[in-house]
Amino acid sequence: MAILKPDKEYTINSVNVKEYLLTKHNPNRIDMPTASMAGRIIGVTIHNTDWIATASGTTPAEQYTRATVNGNMNDVRVHYYVDNVCAWQNLPLTLSGWHAADGSGNGNRRTIAIECIMSSAYNATDRKSEDNAARLAALSCDSTDWELTSSIRIRTG
């Protein structure tokens, strides 16, 4: 599959976001969440996701998005994949994700999912990925008047 082209590109809180919604792009008919989060969001869930090598002209966030479209991410569906360069938005913020391993619980059904793509080295590239993820999370908290205690942080690796 060719490198994806976003439908829309914009900058929020100094993060370049490339919108490529799976609700509009689902050629392989992968299963999709259907629960609405409109007016029900309680926070942000940030997971650390393994850094991957990429082809020239792309980023890990685009490659994870492409892997999702291809069905290679199994049943994981997130709102954003974030790396040191940009974020790829995969789901509208009004649609729940599948990312928290809690079935129909508040993690999947009521939080915005941000996958922060990092290596275990925690080098400058990783810190930039983490900074971009934090900027997206902070904007989400600020724009909805959440307190930071509403956010859920899961660190792996």
N, C-alpha and C positions, 0 to 999 in steps of 0.2 A: 504494500500500500504506500502511496506517495505521501510525502510530508503534507500535513494538513494545513489548510489556509483558513484563518479565523474569519468569521462572518463580520465581526466588529472588533476594533482595537481601541482601547482607551487607557488613560492613566488615572489611578485613584490612589491617593496618599503615597505618591511617588512610586507606585508599582504599575508596570505596564501589564495590562490584562488583555488577553486574547480570548474572545468569547467564541466558543464552539460548542453549542448546546446539544447534548445527546438527544434531547426531545425533538430536534430538527434534523439530526444526522444519526440515523440508526439503520444503515444499509444491511447489517447482519441480523437485525431484529433481536438484539440482546434484550434480556429482561430489564425492565425499568421500574423504579419505584413509582408509586401512584399517589401516595399520601401527601396532601397539601400541608405546607408549613405556614401558609399565609396567616399572619397575626398570631402565630403560636411559637415563634422562635424564642428560645430561652438563653442561647449562648453559642459558643464556637467550640468545636472540637478540633484540635491540632494533633495530627499524627506525624511522626518522622518516618519517611519512606526512603528506602535504599537508593543511593545515587547509582545511576546507570550510565554507561558509555553511550554516546549518541553519534549518529552520522553527521557529517559536515552540513551546516545549514539548518540545524534544528537544536532543540534544547531537551533536557530530560522531561520537563513539564509537557511539551508537545508529544514526546514519545510515550509517556504514560497515558495521555489522552488517546493517542492512536491505538495503544494496546487495549484500552477500554472499548473503543469502537470495534476492534477486531474480536472482542470476546476473550482476550487473553488475561483480563483482570478478574476473571470468574464473576462473582456477584458483587464486587466492590463498585460503588457509584459515589462519587464525591462532588462537591461544588467546585473546588479549586485544587489543581496541582500547581505547586509553587517551587521554582528553583531560584538560582542566583541571578537570573536574567529577567524572568517574567512569571506571570501566572496564567494558566489556561483554565477558564471557567467551563465546566462540563454540565452543570445543572443550573436551572434558574433558582434563585434564592427562595422561591415560593414552593419548591418541590423538595420533599425529604430525600435523604440519601441513604445509602447502605454502606456503612463504614464503621459503626461502633460495636458490632457484635452483640447488640442487645435486642435484636428482633424488632418488635414494635415499641421499644422503650424510648425514653426521652433523648438518648444519644442519637439514634437514627432519625427519629421523627421530629425533633425540635431543636437540633443544632446545625449550624453551618459547618460543613466538613472541609478542612484545609489540610492537604497532604504536603508537608514540607520535605522536599527531596534533599537529602544530605548523606554524606559518607560518615563512617565512624571516626575519621581523622579529626573532625571538628576544626577544619582549616578555614582560611579566609573565604573560600567559596561557600562552605557550609554556613558560616556566620552570615553571609549575604542572603542565602536562602532563608535562614531563620529570621533575618531582619525583614525580608519581604513578606513572610508569613505573618509576622507580628504586626506589620503595618496593615495588612488586610484584616486581621482580627481586631486591631484597635479601631479601625474605621467602622467595622461592624458594630462594635460596642458603643462607639461615640454616636453613630447615626441612629441607634435605637435606645439610647440612654441606659444601656445595661451597665452593671458594675462588673469589674474584673472578676469578682467572685462567681459570676454567672458562667464564666468560661471553664471549659474542661481541658486539661492538658495531659496528654499521654505521651511519654517519651519512651522510645524503644531503641534498641541497638547498643 
